[in-house]
Amino acid sequence: MVVRALVCALILALPAGAWEITIAFTGDLHAAWERLSSFAPLLFQADLVLDAGDAWEDLHRLTGLPEALTTAQRMAELGYDAMVLGNHETYLGPPLRGMIAAAPFPVLATNLEGSLPTKGYALVEAGGLRVLILGFLWKEIPWTLWPDLRMIDPIRAAREALEKAPAHDLLIFLGHMGIERARLIARAFPECDLFVLGHDHLWLEEPVWEGGVPIVEAGHRAGAVGGCT
């Protein structure tokens, strides 16, 4: 197996001086938990490990709750700090509520309202910094399974979350959506330091820049791990 390392540079100039933080990220794992072990050395070296959604389920391989639970457990062992809910997670149906509640890291859905116990944001200490993480997804949910859920505009949701969020040194967005919508969100929030994207299965070997916001994506099914320093 070839593991691609997709790398971007992120050096922060803060009032206290220049800081460096190493961020590792995956996306669209689709329950490929057995391949995650290949990433262990890279993930263990990172200050912050993130996932851009569709981690726990794969319709193409007809995975279900056992594979979802195993993948979540492996992610916990590898030190993941947060993930955004992907549309494929919602195909797990009502058991997803218990999975999210039991997850040892925050599962984010800043622009989703309803019965799922997702978080609007997470504040994580990493590399000596307070990192605020917001997560957004878009549209492609099996709504017949989730009639109580309501999706609101990500830009509106981000503004509301940032008004309530605690003080932070670094702002990261996780997004599970197409890159053009991610660009719209990034354009509205130039203060975002990094936008980690999933859903389109793109192999971005360098960031796509929207203004001063780097948008990164690391392929699918555990074929790559991305990293920023």
C-alpha positions as CSV (number, residue, x, y, z in Angstrom):
1,M,0.0,0.0,0.0
2,V,1.3,3.5,-0.9
3,V,0.5,6.1,1.7
4,R,0.5,9.6,0.2
5,A,1.7,12.4,2.5
6,L,0.0,15.6,1.4
7,V,1.7,18.5,3.1
8,C,1.0,22.2,3.4
9,A,2.9,24.9,5.4
10,L,1.1,26.7,8.2
11,I,3.3,28.9,10.4
12,L,1.5,31.2,12.8
13,A,2.5,34.7,13.7
14,L,0.9,35.4,17.1
15,P,1.4,38.2,19.5
16,A,3.6,36.1,21.7
17,G,5.8,35.3,18.7
18,A,5.9,32.7,16.0
19,W,4.4,29.3,16.8
20,E,4.6,26.1,14.9
21,I,1.9,23.4,15.1
22,T,1.8,20.1,13.2
23,I,-1.7,19.1,12.1
24,A,-2.5,15.7,10.5
25,F,-5.8,15.0,8.7
26,T,-7.8,12.4,6.9
27,G,-11.1,12.3,5.2
28,D,-13.6,9.9,3.7
29,L,-12.1,6.9,5.4
30,H,-15.3,4.9,4.8
31,A,-14.6,2.4,7.5
32,A,-11.2,1.5,6.1
33,W,-10.0,1.0,9.7
34,E,-7.6,-1.8,8.8
35,R,-5.5,0.6,6.8
36,L,-5.2,3.3,9.4
37,S,-2.3,1.5,11.1
38,S,-0.1,2.6,8.2
39,F,-0.6,6.2,9.4
40,A,0.3,5.6,13.0
41,P,3.8,7.1,13.0
42,L,2.6,10.2,11.2
43,L,-0.4,10.6,13.4
44,F,1.5,10.1,16.7
45,Q,3.9,12.9,15.7
46,A,1.2,15.4,15.1
47,D,0.0,18.0,17.7
48,L,-3.5,17.8,16.3
49,V,-5.3,15.0,14.3
50,L,-8.6,15.7,12.5
51,D,-11.0,14.0,10.1
52,A,-13.2,15.5,7.5
53,G,-16.2,13.1,7.7
54,D,-17.5,9.9,6.2
55,A,-15.2,8.0,8.5
56,W,-17.5,5.3,9.8
57,E,-19.6,3.9,6.9
58,D,-19.3,2.8,3.3
59,L,-22.3,1.9,1.2
60,H,-20.1,0.4,-1.5
61,R,-18.8,-2.3,0.9
62,L,-22.1,-2.6,2.8
63,T,-20.5,-1.7,6.1
64,G,-22.6,-1.2,9.2
65,L,-22.5,-0.7,12.9
66,P,-19.7,-3.2,13.7
67,E,-17.3,-1.6,11.2
68,A,-18.3,1.8,12.3
69,L,-17.5,1.0,16.0
70,T,-14.2,-0.6,15.1
71,T,-13.2,2.5,13.0
72,A,-14.1,4.9,15.8
73,Q,-12.1,2.8,18.3
74,R,-9.1,2.8,16.0
75,M,-9.3,6.5,15.5
76,A,-9.4,7.0,19.2
77,E,-6.3,4.8,19.6
78,L,-4.5,6.9,17.0
79,G,-5.2,10.1,18.8
80,Y,-7.8,11.8,16.7
81,D,-9.0,15.1,18.3
82,A,-12.1,15.8,16.4
83,M,-14.1,15.0,13.2
84,V,-17.0,16.5,11.3
85,L,-20.1,14.5,10.7
86,G,-20.3,13.2,7.1
87,N,-23.4,12.3,5.2
88,H,-22.4,8.6,5.2
89,E,-22.4,8.6,9.0
90,T,-26.2,9.3,8.9
91,Y,-26.8,6.2,6.9
92,L,-26.2,4.2,10.1
93,G,-29.6,5.4,11.3
94,P,-30.6,5.7,15.0
95,P,-27.5,3.8,16.4
96,L,-25.5,6.8,15.3
97,R,-26.8,8.7,18.3
98,G,-25.1,6.3,20.7
99,M,-21.9,6.3,18.7
100,I,-21.6,10.0,18.7
101,A,-22.4,10.2,22.4
102,A,-19.7,7.5,23.2
103,A,-17.0,8.9,20.8
104,P,-13.9,9.8,22.8
105,F,-13.5,12.9,20.6
106,P,-15.9,15.6,19.5
107,V,-18.1,14.9,16.5
108,L,-18.9,18.4,15.0
109,A,-21.9,19.6,13.0
110,T,-22.0,23.3,13.5
111,N,-24.8,23.8,11.0
112,L,-27.1,20.9,12.0
113,E,-29.9,21.1,14.5
114,G,-31.9,18.1,15.9
115,S,-31.6,15.0,17.9
116,L,-28.0,14.0,17.2
117,P,-25.6,14.8,20.1
118,T,-23.0,16.5,17.8
119,K,-21.1,19.6,19.0
120,G,-21.3,23.1,17.6
121,Y,-17.6,23.6,18.2
122,A,-14.6,22.2,20.0
123,L,-11.8,23.9,21.8
124,V,-8.6,21.8,21.9
125,E,-5.2,22.5,23.4
126,A,-2.5,21.6,20.9
127,G,1.1,22.6,20.6
128,G,0.6,25.2,23.3
129,L,-2.3,26.9,21.4
130,R,-6.0,27.1,22.0
131,V,-7.5,25.7,18.8
132,L,-11.1,26.4,18.0
133,I,-12.6,23.9,15.5
134,L,-16.0,24.2,13.7
135,G,-17.5,21.6,11.4
136,F,-19.9,21.9,8.5
137,L,-21.7,19.4,6.2
138,W,-24.1,20.0,3.4
139,K,-27.3,18.6,2.0
140,E,-26.7,14.9,1.1
141,I,-28.3,13.3,4.1
142,P,-31.0,10.5,3.9
143,W,-33.7,12.8,5.3
144,T,-36.3,10.0,5.5
145,L,-34.1,8.5,8.3
146,W,-33.7,11.8,10.1
147,P,-37.0,13.8,9.8
148,D,-36.1,15.8,12.9
149,L,-32.8,17.2,11.6
150,R,-32.5,20.7,10.2
151,M,-29.6,22.0,8.3
152,I,-28.9,25.7,8.3
153,D,-26.6,27.8,6.2
154,P,-23.0,27.2,7.2
155,I,-22.0,30.9,7.0
156,R,-24.9,31.8,9.3
157,A,-24.1,28.9,11.7
158,A,-20.4,29.9,11.8
159,R,-21.2,33.4,12.7
160,E,-23.5,32.3,15.5
161,A,-20.9,29.8,16.8
162,L,-18.1,32.4,16.7
163,E,-20.1,34.8,18.7
164,K,-20.4,32.3,21.5
165,A,-17.0,30.6,21.2
166,P,-14.3,31.0,23.8
167,A,-11.1,32.9,23.2
168,H,-8.7,31.0,20.9
169,D,-5.4,31.3,19.1
170,L,-6.2,29.3,16.0
171,L,-9.4,28.8,14.0
172,I,-9.9,25.6,11.9
173,F,-12.9,24.6,9.8
174,L,-13.7,21.0,9.0
175,G,-16.1,20.7,6.0
176,H,-17.8,17.8,4.4
177,M,-19.0,19.3,1.2
178,G,-18.0,20.2,-2.4
179,I,-15.0,22.5,-2.8
180,E,-16.9,25.4,-4.3
181,R,-19.2,25.6,-1.3
182,A,-16.1,25.4,0.9
183,R,-14.6,28.4,-1.0
184,L,-17.7,30.4,-0.3
185,I,-17.4,29.7,3.4
186,A,-13.7,30.5,3.4
187,R,-14.3,33.8,1.6
188,A,-16.7,34.8,4.3
189,F,-14.2,34.0,7.1
190,P,-10.7,35.3,6.2
191,E,-9.7,34.8,9.8
192,C,-9.9,31.0,9.3
193,D,-6.4,29.6,9.5
194,L,-7.1,26.2,7.9
195,F,-10.0,24.5,6.1
196,V,-9.8,20.7,6.1
197,L,-12.2,19.3,3.5
198,G,-13.8,16.0,2.7
199,H,-16.6,14.6,0.5
200,D,-15.2,15.0,-3.0
201,H,-12.4,12.5,-2.5
202,L,-9.8,15.0,-3.9
203,W,-6.1,14.3,-3.6
204,L,-4.8,17.8,-3.1
205,E,-1.0,17.7,-3.0
206,E,-0.9,21.4,-2.1
207,P,-3.6,23.7,-0.7
208,V,-6.3,25.4,-2.7
209,W,-6.2,29.0,-1.5
210,E,-9.3,31.1,-1.1
211,G,-7.9,34.5,-0.2
212,G,-5.6,33.8,2.7
213,V,-7.4,30.5,3.7
214,P,-5.7,27.2,2.7
215,I,-8.2,24.5,1.8
216,V,-6.7,20.9,2.1
217,E,-8.1,17.5,1.3
218,A,-6.5,14.0,1.7
219,G,-8.3,11.6,-0.7
220,H,-10.4,8.7,0.5
221,R,-10.4,5.2,2.0
222,A,-7.2,5.7,4.0
223,G,-5.1,6.2,0.9
224,A,-3.4,9.3,2.3
225,V,-2.8,11.3,5.3
226,G,-2.4,15.1,5.1
227,G,-0.2,17.2,7.2
228,C,0.4,20.9,7.9
229,T,3.2,22.4,9.9
